[in-house]
């Protein structure tokens, strides 16, 4: 009997077992869902089902770069308690998940589960806590001129990748540029920007902010002819708070992040253009 993806998904939802285990179970019992559930239970692979409803708000974010430096992956693995997150078994599993992301660049979480689900299910059964793969990213360097700055917070609950390009490939490994990558990643970790700059900020978010301040100005009794000006000023302040390049620099709030990028570019006599970032935080999963 042909085993469809929907059958595998239904069994996985019912038992919490890994996708590959579910498919194997269905093959063994010729597609009978209830018999497949029993087969997984007999093999000890449905232990995770008892844990699957429990909250996973602890865990680790890990990052890994390929040997040739061309790809960097970051992923999160979630569990129930900090005690388990600090254990060697969980740390090794978290590193294994990131390695799977780095080597296979899965399209989504289901694809990632097909790579690590069996091992993760076994760990859940062994440790006795619910665990889930969370957000992940695999970034391939666009060219030899691109730098990928990275930072994992000391508690392992926040991870950041920042992407920027230099005008010349020779600048990539200069100490000032390497330091910039680390500092920009730390900035994103600490200040949690919504966008790179005003141009890339979500237009709907800007419109909402403007409307909030327009209404507030009207309620405060401000003259109608200056309400829009007040709202525009508030939006500019909002942009400075949520756009990375406009945020006050965490190491020196007398300058913004854009100033720091320009200073570094001048120091290495090259152009530097920040192109984006990825931030993963466990509490925001």
N, C-alpha and C positions, 0 to 999 in steps of 0.2 A: 504494500500500500504506500502511495506517495505521501510523504509527511510535509505538510505545508507550513509556512512561516507562522500563520495564524494559530495552528495547532500547538506549535512550540511556544508561542507567546502565552496562550491560554494556560498551558501546563506550568510555565514559568511563573505566571501570576498566581497560580493556585498553590504552588509549592515553595517558591522563592529559590529554587535550584538554578544552576547556571544554564545558559542556553544550550550549550553542547551536551550537557547531561540530559536535559529535557528531550532533545532530539534523539539521543541514544535510547532513552527509555521508551519513547514512542515507536522507534524502530523495533525494539525488542518485543513489544506487545502488539505489534501490527496496528498501531494508531488508536488503541483503546485508552481514552483519557484516564479513567478510574484505575485501570490496571497499571498505567504508567505512574500514577501517583503512588500506588503500592510498591511498584518496582523501585522508585526513588527512595521510599521510606526503608525498604529492605536493605538497600545499599548504603543507608545512612546519609543520603544526599539531600533529604528533605528537612534536615535539622534546621536549616536556615529559615524555613517557613515560619517556625515558631518565633523567630526573632524579627521577622521582616516588618512588623508593625511598630517596632520601637524606634524612638527618635534617634537620629544620628547627627549630633551637633558638635562632636569633637572629631579629631583626626589630624591629618598632616597634609601640607602642600609641599611637593618636592619638585626639583628641577634637574634636568640632565641635558648635557650637550654632547653631540656626536664626536667621535674621535677626531674627525677632520674639521670640526668647528662649523660645519655648514648648516646643521640643524640643532634647534633647541626645543625641548619639550618641557611642559609644566603640567602637573595634574594634582588633583586632590583625592584623597581616600578618606572616607568618613566612618566614624564608629560612635559608640555611645558614651564612652568615658575617657577622660584624659589619662587614666591609669593604663588602659589598653593602648592608647595612642603613643605612649612613651615606651612601650615594650618593643623588644628587638624583632619579634615576629611581625608585628604590625609595620614597623619601620621598613623591614625587608619587603613586605608586600607592597607598601607605598612606592618604594623604589622600583619594584617590578612592574607596577602599573605605569609609571612614568617611562620606563624602558620600552614597554609595549607601545606606548604612544609615540615615542621617538622612532622606533623601528618600523611601525606600521601606519602611522598617521590615520587612525580610524575616523570614519566619517561622523559617527555619533556615538552615544553611550551604549547603544545596543551592539554596535560593532566592537567597541572596547570590551564589553562583557563577553563576547564570543572569544576574545583573546585571553582574558584573565578570570572569567567566571568560575571555572572549575576549581582553580587554586583558591580563589576567594571564598567559595562555598565551603571548602575543606577547612579553611582558617576559621570561618564563622562557627562551624561545628566544633572545632577544637577549643576556641577561646570562649565561646558562649555569648557573643555579642553580635548584634546586627551590624553589618558593614555595607557600605555602598561606594561605588565609584562616583565622583562628582564632576565638576567642571575640569576641562583640560584643553590644552592648545599645543600644536606642533608647528613651529615657525621655521621655515627654510630661508636662509639668508638670500636676499635678492641678488647680491653681488659681493665681491670682495671688499667693497667700500662700505658695506653695512655693518653696524655694530648692534649687538643685542645685549643691553645691560640687564642684569638680573639681581634680584634680592629676595631672600626668604627671611621673614621676621624671626626673631629668636625663638618664639613659641611655636613656630611652624604652622601658624594658622593664616598667614597672609603671604602670598607670593606674587611677584611682579616681574614682567618682562617689558623692557622699553626698547623701541626700535628707532635708530637714527642712522643717517648716511653721512659720510665724509666726501669731500671733493676728490681726495686722492686715497688710494688703498694703503699707502704708506702711513697714513695718519691713524689707521684703525688701532694699532698696537701701542701708540704713544701713551705714556702714563697719564697725561691730562685727559685724554679721550676715554681711557679705561675707567678712570676715576669719575668722569662725567656720567658714564653709563650706570655705575653703581649709585651715584648720588641722585640721578633722575629716577631710578627705580625705587630708592628709598622715599623720594618725594611722593611718588604715586602711592606707595604703601601707606604713608602717613596722612596725606591730604585727600586721597580718594577722589581725584578729578573725574568729572563726567565726560569730558572731551579734551582733545588736544588743544584746540584754540576756538575762538568765537565762530569761525567759518564752519567748523565741523560739529558745533553744538546742535543738538536736536532742535529743529525749528519749533516744534510743538511745545517743548519745555520753555523756550524763550517766550513764546506767545502767552503761555500760562503765567509766567512771572510778570510780564508786562501788564496783563489784565488784573492780576492781584493788586499790583501797585497803583494802577489807575483807579480801581474801586476804592482802595484805601485812601487815596488822595481826595477823592470825591466825598467819602464819608468823613474825612477830617475837615471838610469845608474849604478845601483849596479852590481857587478860582478855576473855572472850566478851561480857560485859555492857557493855563500852565500845567494842567494835569498830565498831558502827554510828555511834556518835558521832564516832569518829575518821574514818570514811569520809565522813560528812556535812561535817566540817570541811575535809577534803581537796577535796571537790566545790566548796565555797564558794571555796576558793583557786583552783581550776581555772576557775571562772566569772569571777573577777576578771582572770584572764589572757587569756581568750578572748572575753569579751563586751565590745563596744565601749564602752558607757556605764560599765562598771565597771573598764576598764583604766586603769592609771596614765597620766596625760597625758604625752606625749613631751616637752613643753616645761617641765613642772614636775611631777615625780613625787610631790610632796606632795599633789596633788589628782588625782581621777580625771576622766575625760572628762565624766561626768554633772555634776560640779561646774562645769566650764568652760561647759557649755551653760546651766546655771542662772545663772551669773554674767553671761553675755552677755544672757540674757533680762531680768535685773534692770537691766542697764545701758541697755537700750533700752525698758524699761518695757513688756514684752510677754511673751506665752507663746511658747516655742519647743519643738517636739516633733520629735525625730529619728525618722524612719520607716524608714530602710534605707540600704543602700549596695551598690555593685557594684565588685568589684576584679578586674582582669585582670593577670596576671603571665605573661610569656612562658615562663619555666621551668616554670610550672604548667599549660601548655596540655595 
